[in-house]
Every structure is written in C-alpha cells, then in structure tokens.
C-alpha cells in the first residue's frame, strides 16, 4: 500500500520540478521589460574562479527599460562589461566608471512572435515531462497489481495521478499565457 503512495508522490515531485523548470526558463526570456534574470547565465572571473554576476555586483532595475549593475569592486567593471558583451544577452553595456547600465530595447512585432514561439516550446517540453511522469507512475501502479495491490486501489491511484497531472498542465498553461501576454504587451 505504501508503494502506491510513493509512486504518486514521485510523480508529483517530477511534475512540480517540470513546472519550476519552466518558470525559471520563462523568466530568462526577455520580454521587452527590464528583468535581472536575463543576466543569470553570465559568469565572471573573480579571483581565479568563474562566479555568477550576482556574486560580484548588485543588479537593479531602476525603470522598465534599464538594468543597472554596480560592482562591489571597481576593478570588476571591465571584467563584467566583457562578460556581458561576450554573452548571448545581445545588449551593449554602457560603463560610466561606477556602474554599468543596460538599456533594454523595445521589441519588434516579429521578435515578439519569435519569443512567444520560444515560450510555447518551453511549455511543451514541460508538458511532456509532466506526461512522462504520469505515464511512469501509471506503469508502476499497473505492475504493482501483480505484486498484490488490489485493483480498486490501483484504479483510485491512477485517478489521483491524473488529477495531479491535470493540475500541473493547467499551471503550465497559465504560466505560458501570462508570459505571452507580457511579451505581446507593447
């Protein structure tokens, strides 16, 4: 009987992980508004080791169209600037000697459509992960019947897994819809 609960909790954990991964992936997609998460992938050389940008500077969004980066050590200005230029962010940094400013350009209609397609692909990947977790759990439940679990318990457990699946699919659709709305808002 405990095996059934373990199967369900494992499936739910995998589904939640897929939703969290999607949330993180969507936060990195630039939507025309300043968001410090677009800099999460950038690593800089600090005392011989590669560390995230947020470990060597404070990142702020003073307004909807810019990000400011204030290094804790002035010697890091050039290193941070070079890391941003070499990254896939696609924004040229402006350095005034104390802070680095990134101006977020307005998105074109074509770029907005491309970003919504990218978001849809990310969401579909998350949905596939959720479906795979459901399938694995149901397969394990069906095999557990051979090991002595009553069929009615197995059927009830399948329904629970399906309800959990439906909840996460709905959550993923909601995240996608919100991100698309954010991208398409001019």
C-alpha positions in Angstrom: 0.0 0.0 0.0 2.9 2.4 0.8 4.3 1.6 -2.6 1.3 3.3 -4.2 1.8 6.5 -2.2 5.4 6.5 -3.1 4.6 6.2 -6.8 2.1 9.1 -6.6 4.5 11.4 -4.6 7.4 10.6 -7.0 5.2 11.5 -10.0 4.0 14.7 -8.3 7.6 15.7 -7.4 8.7 15.2 -11.1 5.7 17.2 -12.3 6.4 20.1 -9.8 10.1 20.0 -11.0 8.9 20.4 -14.6 6.7 23.4 -13.7 9.6 25.0 -11.7 12.0 24.5 -14.6 9.5 26.1 -16.9 9.1 29.1 -14.6 12.9 29.6 -14.5 13.2 29.2 -18.3 10.4 31.7 -18.9 12.0 34.2 -16.5 15.1 34.2 -18.6 13.3 35.1 -21.8 13.5 38.9 -22.4 10.1 40.4 -22.8 10.9 44.0 -23.6 10.8 44.9 -19.9 13.9 45.0 -17.8 14.4 41.8 -15.8 17.6 41.0 -13.9 17.1 37.2 -14.6 18.3 37.7 -18.2 21.8 38.0 -16.6 21.5 34.7 -14.6 23.6 32.8 -17.2 26.5 35.3 -17.1 29.7 34.2 -15.3 32.6 36.4 -14.5 36.2 35.7 -13.5 36.6 36.7 -9.8 39.9 35.8 -8.1 40.5 32.9 -10.4 37.1 31.3 -10.4 34.0 31.7 -12.6 31.1 33.0 -10.4 27.6 34.3 -11.3 27.4 38.0 -12.0 25.1 38.5 -8.9 28.0 37.3 -6.7 30.2 40.3 -7.6 27.7 43.1 -8.2 24.3 44.4 -7.2 21.7 44.1 -10.0 18.8 46.6 -10.1 16.0 47.7 -12.5 15.6 51.4 -11.9 12.9 51.6 -14.6 11.1 49.3 -17.1 13.8 49.9 -19.8 17.1 49.5 -18.0 19.2 47.4 -15.7 22.0 48.8 -13.6 25.0 46.7 -12.4 27.0 48.1 -9.6 30.1 46.1 -8.9 31.3 45.8 -5.3 34.9 46.4 -6.5 35.7 48.9 -9.2 38.3 46.6 -10.6 35.4 44.3 -11.8 33.9 46.9 -14.1 35.9 45.8 -17.2 35.5 42.1 -16.5 31.7 42.4 -16.1 31.4 44.5 -19.2 33.4 42.0 -21.2 31.3 39.1 -19.9 28.1 40.9 -20.9 29.4 41.6 -24.4 30.6 38.0 -24.9 27.2 36.6 -23.6 24.1 35.8 -25.6 22.1 38.7 -23.9 22.5 40.8 -27.0 22.7 44.2 -25.3 25.7 46.5 -25.4 26.6 47.7 -21.9 27.2 51.4 -21.1 30.0 51.9 -18.5 30.3 55.3 -16.7 33.2 54.4 -14.4 31.0 53.4 -11.4 28.0 51.5 -12.8 27.2 49.5 -15.9 23.8 50.3 -17.5 22.0 48.0 -19.9 19.3 49.7 -22.0 16.6 47.2 -22.9 15.4 48.0 -26.4 11.8 47.8 -27.4 10.8 44.6 -29.2 9.6 44.5 -32.8 6.4 42.7 -33.6 8.4 39.9 -35.4 10.7 39.4 -32.3 7.6 39.3 -30.1 6.2 36.4 -32.2 9.5 34.6 -32.1 9.6 34.9 -28.3 6.1 33.6 -27.9 7.1 30.6 -30.1 10.1 30.1 -27.9 7.9 30.2 -24.8 5.5 27.7 -26.3 8.4 25.3 -27.0 9.5 25.6 -23.4 5.9 25.0 -22.2 5.5 22.0 -24.4 8.8 20.5 -23.1 7.4 20.9 -19.5 4.1 19.3 -20.5 6.0 16.3 -22.0 7.9 15.9 -18.7 4.6 16.0 -16.8 3.0 13.4 -19.1 6.1 11.2 -18.8 5.9 11.4 -15.0 2.2 10.4 -15.2 2.9 7.5 -17.6 5.7 6.2 -15.4 3.5 6.3 -12.3 0.7 4.6 -14.0 3.0 1.9 -15.4 4.4 1.3 -11.9 0.8 1.1 -10.5 -0.2 -1.5 -13.1 2.9 -3.6 -12.2 2.1 -3.3 -8.5 -1.2 -5.2 -9.1 0.9 -8.2 -9.9 2.7 -7.7 -6.6 -0.6 -7.9 -4.6 -2.0 -4.4 -4.7 -5.8 -4.6 -5.1 -7.2 -3.4 -8.5 -9.5 -0.8 -6.9 -6.6 0.8 -5.1 -4.7 0.9 -8.3 -7.6 2.5 -10.2 -8.1 5.1 -7.4 -4.4 5.8 -7.5 -4.4 6.3 -11.3 -7.2 8.8 -10.9 -5.2 10.7 -8.3 -2.2 10.7 -10.6 -4.4 12.0 -13.4 -5.8 14.8 -11.2 -2.3 15.8 -10.2 -1.3 15.7 -14.0 -4.3 18.0 -14.9 -3.4 20.4 -12.1 0.2 20.8 -13.4 -0.8 21.0 -17.1 -3.3 23.8 -16.1 -0.5 25.6 -14.1 1.9 25.4 -17.1 -0.8 26.7 -19.5 -1.4 29.6 -17.0 2.4 30.4 -16.9 2.6 30.4 -20.7 -0.5 32.6 -21.1 0.9 35.1 -18.6 4.3 35.2 -20.3 2.8 35.6 -23.8 0.6 38.4 -22.5 3.7 40.1 -21.0 5.6 39.7 -24.3 2.8 40.9 -26.6 2.1 44.0 -24.4 3.7 47.0 -26.1 
